[in-house]
């Protein structure tokens, strides 16, 4: 037992001696105090790059990073509703419909007919148990895209929530004429 310990200790000491002689091969030392962690030679990441990274983060389930990046993108292009819609979608996936509603409404102030914001707002209202509030954004979205099967599905779900099952079935059937193999429409019609 003692022999095994001494062998282990000796190999550990030799490893440390060998490693202390190692040196990094970087000719330019990293400056941790450099602005943004860069030396200035790399180009800045623009709006499109931030949105791409945020989308990849969201897809990977890294919602915290995605939220921060979408917020940053919203400050980079303050007149574009796209980052606010994506932020709302991310918050909705995180189970925070109230926060999502705030961002969808902010997006609608920038683009009153933004289809993503209108659909997202309706979904958020449905998740909060307020299908009556979902009707207004769905009606606005329907005037611009009456043949969108995803929108028809949402309208049908909202109608089902408020007890208008006949109207809901009509919307599901209308959606199935456009997308006859859509499983969600088929399932909701069957229910």
C-alpha positions in Angstrom: 0.0 0.0 0.0 2.8 2.4 0.9 4.7 1.5 -2.2 1.6 2.3 -4.3 1.2 5.7 -2.6 4.8 6.6 -3.1 4.7 5.6 -6.8 1.6 7.7 -7.3 3.2 10.6 -5.5 6.3 10.4 -7.6 4.4 10.3 -10.8 2.4 13.3 -9.7 5.5 15.3 -8.9 7.1 14.4 -12.2 4.0 15.5 -14.0 4.0 18.8 -12.3 7.7 19.4 -13.0 7.1 18.7 -16.7 4.1 20.9 -16.9 5.8 23.9 -15.2 8.2 24.0 -18.0 5.4 24.4 -20.6 4.8 27.8 -22.1 2.0 29.1 -24.3 2.9 29.5 -28.0 0.8 32.6 -28.4 2.9 35.5 -29.8 0.3 38.0 -28.8 -0.7 37.9 -25.2 -4.5 38.1 -24.5 -5.6 41.3 -22.8 -8.4 40.6 -20.5 -9.0 44.4 -20.1 -9.4 45.0 -23.9 -12.8 46.5 -24.8 -15.4 43.8 -25.5 -12.6 41.2 -25.0 -11.2 42.1 -28.4 -8.0 43.8 -29.5 -9.9 45.8 -32.2 -8.8 43.7 -35.1 -12.0 41.6 -35.4 -15.2 43.1 -36.9 -18.1 43.9 -34.7 -21.0 41.6 -34.8 -24.0 43.3 -36.4 -27.7 43.0 -36.1 -28.0 40.0 -38.4 -25.3 38.2 -36.5 -26.8 38.9 -33.2 -30.2 37.6 -34.4 -28.6 34.5 -35.8 -26.8 33.7 -32.6 -29.9 34.4 -30.6 -31.9 32.0 -32.8 -29.3 29.3 -32.4 -29.3 29.8 -28.6 -33.1 29.5 -28.6 -33.0 26.4 -30.7 -30.4 24.8 -28.4 -32.6 25.6 -25.4 -30.4 28.3 -24.0 -33.2 30.7 -23.4 -31.3 33.0 -21.0 -28.8 33.8 -23.7 -31.4 34.1 -26.4 -33.4 36.6 -24.3 -30.4 38.8 -23.7 -29.4 38.7 -27.4 -32.9 39.5 -28.6 -33.0 42.4 -26.2 -29.6 43.6 -27.5 -30.8 43.2 -31.1 -33.9 45.3 -30.3 -31.7 48.2 -29.2 -29.6 47.9 -32.3 -32.6 48.3 -34.6 -35.2 50.0 -32.5 -37.7 50.4 -35.4 -37.8 46.7 -36.3 -40.4 44.5 -34.6 -38.6 41.2 -35.5 -36.4 41.0 -32.3 -39.3 41.8 -30.1 -41.4 39.1 -31.7 -38.6 36.6 -31.3 -38.2 37.7 -27.7 -41.9 37.2 -27.1 -41.7 33.7 -28.7 -38.8 32.8 -26.5 -40.5 34.0 -23.4 -43.6 32.1 -24.3 -41.5 28.9 -24.7 -40.1 29.6 -21.3 -43.6 29.6 -19.8 -43.7 33.4 -19.2 -46.8 34.5 -21.2 -47.2 37.8 -19.3 -43.7 38.9 -20.3 -44.3 37.7 -23.8 -47.5 39.8 -24.0 -45.5 42.9 -23.2 -43.0 42.3 -26.0 -45.6 41.4 -28.6 -47.5 44.6 -27.7 -44.2 46.5 -28.1 -43.6 44.9 -31.5 -47.2 45.8 -32.5 -46.4 49.5 -31.7 -43.6 49.3 -34.3 -45.6 47.2 -36.8 -49.3 47.1 -36.2 -49.9 44.3 -38.6 -46.9 42.2 -37.8 -48.2 38.6 -38.4 -45.7 37.1 -35.9 -46.6 39.6 -33.2 -50.4 39.1 -33.7 -50.1 35.3 -33.6 -47.8 35.4 -30.7 -50.0 37.7 -28.8 -53.0 35.5 -29.4 -51.1 32.4 -28.2 -49.9 34.2 -25.1 -53.5 35.2 -24.3 -54.6 31.6 -24.8 -51.9 30.4 -22.4 -53.0 32.9 -19.8 -56.6 31.6 -20.0 -57.9 34.7 -21.8 -59.3 33.5 -25.1 -61.6 36.6 -25.3 -58.5 38.8 -25.6 -57.0 36.5 -28.3 -59.9 37.3 -30.6 -58.8 40.9 -31.4 -55.2 40.1 -32.7 -56.5 37.0 -34.5 -59.2 39.1 -36.3 -56.5 41.6 -37.5 -54.2 38.8 -38.6 -57.1 37.1 -40.4 -57.8 40.2 -42.5 -54.3 40.1 -44.0 -53.8 36.3 -44.2 -57.2 34.5 -44.4 -55.7 31.4 -46.0 -53.0 30.7 -43.4 -53.7 27.2 -41.9 -51.7 28.0 -38.7 -53.8 31.1 -38.1 -57.0 29.2 -38.8 -55.9 26.6 -36.2 -55.4 29.4 -33.6 -58.8 30.9 -34.4 -60.4 27.5 -34.0 -58.6 26.9 -30.7 -59.7 30.3 -29.4 -63.3 29.6 -30.5 -63.2 26.2 -28.7 -61.9 27.9 -25.5 -64.9 30.2 -25.4 -67.4 27.4 -26.2 -68.1 28.2 -29.9 -67.4 24.7 -31.1 -69.3 25.0 -34.3 -67.3 28.1 -35.4 -64.1 26.2 -34.3 -65.0 23.2 -36.5 -65.6 25.5 -39.4 -62.1 27.1 -39.0 -60.5 23.6 -38.8 -62.3 22.5 -41.9 -61.3 25.7 -43.7 -57.7 25.1 -42.7 -57.8 21.5 -43.9 -58.9 22.6 -47.4 -55.6 24.5 -47.5 -53.4 22.0 -45.7 -55.2 18.6 -45.8 -52.5 16.7 -44.0 -52.0 19.1 -41.1 -52.1 16.8 -38.1 -53.0 19.6 -35.6 -56.0 20.6 -37.7 -57.1 17.0 -38.0 -56.7 16.3 -34.3 -58.5 19.5 -33.2 -61.4 18.8 -35.6 -61.6 15.3 -34.2 -61.8 16.5 -30.6 
